[in-house]
Amino acid sequence: MGVSGEVPAAAAAYAAALREVVDGFLAVGGTQKKLADALHISPAALSRYLSGDRTAPYGFLRDLRAFLEERDLLWDEETGELLDALCGQAHAASGSPAVQLIQIREELTRLRGEQQEAKAIAETRLAVLEAQARELTGQLAQALDRARTAEGARALLEAQVREQDESLHHAQDYIREVEAELSEQREQARLLQLEVGVLRKQNQQLVEDQDRTVSGVSTQATSFEATLAARAARQATEAAAPTQQRRGQTASKDEILKPLASFPRLDTPTPTPTRPKPTGKPQNPHRPQPPAPEPMRAIRPGRDALAFLVLAAPVWPAGAAFAAGIRADPGPSVWKLIIAAVVALLATAIGCSGHLIVLEKYYSSRFVGVALQLIYTTPVVLIAGISVPLLSHTDDPVSHWLADVVGLL
């Protein structure tokens, strides 16, 4: 469309709406040149868009909206929708195929953008729905688990209720049995009370009868006591007469049984030998007894001498290797010498301890002096193993080899 031609009504309305929006930017101190530079178009093209000689595309509207929003200028939804509608009408009313082609392309682009947005929104909503579905599935599984648990608890409670009902029935039966027994006991107690009342009456009647016969009974008791006294005197006189005769009979009986006294009687129990009474202060059974002494180990000179040699053997090589390390030039480091000295002293201590264990049985014998001397020889062996290689002027091949083996050279 040329400048000299007549502007269609749709294009004019579209241009008027654009000018209204741009006037807001110009009112705050902006210029058309700044706006054209920001939108990456020429000022002439911007003037044609505002005058209606050219129809502004949708891309111009998007860039213009972004530019104005960065400067906090108002751009409400109604203005945007109005400009989109006017832009579409202006492009449709234009007779230029190029303008219509641009409008169709921009419309396709817009529709594709809306489709992408709708697709993204749909995917987002689908993801949310899937998450909600998974959450609801988990909640359903939990609810089912709780339902199964509740069902098991209900079955358990029903079983407990049945057991308690049975226990209650048994308790009721037992209560009825106890009440029946209690009724029987009450009836028996009532009968016993009646019998006790009858016996009390009979006893009272007997007591009254005895009180009436007391006088006659006392007279009979006096005559009975006199009779008993006379009978006792007669029996005492008869018992004093045959005493001598019974003594003679007893002596003759002893003479007859005397020869049979040497035979053991079957009815006589065998006497149990009595334990002699301990003399002195009795021991306290709760007092701890001293430990039993250990038996003395047998003295074996051959095996003990071999053990002594085996225990003393490492001492000499340790001292010789330490001496060879000291004499070496260049010698080992101080730490190696310290470690070698510690090893030599440890071998000496082990040898002495072994000698103490082997020669312990000699302390209580006549060889106690020999045992102590053998123990004291272990440090002497170490001193000799160190001093002899040091004082000798020739190198000892054995000590040199030992020092090389242990890493001192």
Secondary structure as GFF3:
##gff-version 3
##sequence-region A 1 409
A	DSSP	alpha_helix	9	27	.	.	.	ID=ss1
A	DSSP	alpha_helix	32	38	.	.	.	ID=ss2
A	DSSP	alpha_helix	43	51	.	.	.	ID=ss3
A	DSSP	alpha_helix	58	70	.	.	.	ID=ss4
A	DSSP	alpha_helix	77	93	.	.	.	ID=ss5
A	DSSP	alpha_helix	97	212	.	.	.	ID=ss6
A	DSSP	alpha_helix	214	240	.	.	.	ID=ss7
A	DSSP	alpha_helix	243	257	.	.	.	ID=ss8
A	DSSP	three_ten_helix	259	262	.	.	.	ID=ss9
A	DSSP	alpha_helix	301	312	.	.	.	ID=ss10
A	DSSP	alpha_helix	315	327	.	.	.	ID=ss11
A	DSSP	alpha_helix	334	358	.	.	.	ID=ss12
A	DSSP	three_ten_helix	360	362	.	.	.	ID=ss13
A	DSSP	alpha_helix	368	391	.	.	.	ID=ss14
A	DSSP	alpha_helix	397	405	.	.	.	ID=ss15
###
